[in-house]
């Protein structure tokens, strides 16, 4: 083929780009050059980068399974050695990662070409990527609406065709929520599937999970194969898969017992009728494929999810308070100030109560998956919301009231951070306005293989690859 054109690049997923490089039809240098042009083009509208692009790209293997594929990382803390980070906060200046996160080491070994760092809300504690430091990251489907959070900058660039996949992490839905808002595939792996060292022993008491956003199921499967080796010496380790995920994706899962719900636990959220209809339609797709679908959901107290999620918030606060870059409270957004105050007041008895709530939720969901193979829900309750809807700089909130606020928008995701079960958001629907609607699939612990199998079936039955937002690299 001739020189790689921008419109060709933007329509290829990571596996497609790697195949072209391996076949000698394009060079990795050529792909990187086109990726830089694509990022520059769309970021002018999206405001998804925290820093100028890395020049040169971060070190990576030339021989990995995804060598030559462009990539970006999230501003979620010290992740890549030598790269500044701010966690989306005005209060953090001059902080630089001293070592690689274990997952970053695996990204480098896979050969991913890391070209930049993406925006996140302050301390990652919002489902909107609209920090005071960086301003709002705009949705390529509708610039006046948000991209979700907290992995919103990564989601924006993948959706706009600037990179085929991007790093993110998920403490209550922070991969799946942006995936839903931006029309992407967002997998939260099982607890213990992806390492969280060397600086952190268990991120957020085991509630925070690292992985990535993609546009295709096969990219998700191939990236899992590249980075999901069992963590060494960590508290949690998910069951290992005998096969490769890329191979498991093509296997027939058989006739599955699928539960479907469009009702948030506790009934505290009003679900948009278009979102509910999209989840019901996803159930119909699964029935057409050959699975058995029943309206059912796990039974647990939604307040237990709020209480258990306090572990995520206070562990984040504790990490900030212990760090050498301890922030100036005057430069923090209002909810962050509250998080730090409540973290310092949190007692061992409070931790015990939150852990008790976590165990109640985990046992309920675990029992549920003895009766069902899969659970289907909306990913979020609403369509992507206008900027400012989830105002993190609102001084009226306690940590619990803030969690309840963001769980109005995203009530379906956090329970599975608490329980450790794998969950994936798929872009199976669009609203009348043309906005993405994500559908969440959840499986038993360790069954990412089942999720990618069913996700691949859905992708074939209701393909989304030809949908493109108005801001797209072409």
Secondary structure, 3 states (H helix, E strand, C coil): CCCCCHHHHHCCCHHHHHHHHHCCCCCHHHHHHHHHHHHHHHHHHHCCECCCCCCCCCCCCCCCCCCCCEEEEECCCCCCCCCECCCCCCCCCCCECCCCCHHHHHHHHHCCEEEEEECCCHHHCCCCCEECCCEECEECCEEEEECCCCCHHHHHHHHCCCCCEEEEEECCCCCHHHHHHHCCEEEECCCCCCCCCCCCCCHHHHCCEEEEEECCHHHHHHHHHHHCCCCCCCCCCCCCCCCCHHHHCCCCCCCCEEEECCCCHHHCCCCCHHHHHHHHHHHHHHHHHCCEEEECCCCCCHHHHHHHHHHHHHHHHHHHHHCCCCCCHHHCCHHHHHHHHHHHHCCHHHHHHHHHHHHHHHHHHHHHCCCCCEEEEECCCCCCCECCCCCCCCCCCCHHHHHHHHHHHCCCCHHHHHHCCCEEEEEEEECCCCCEEEEEEEECCCCHHHHHHHHHHHHHHCCCCCCCCCCCCC
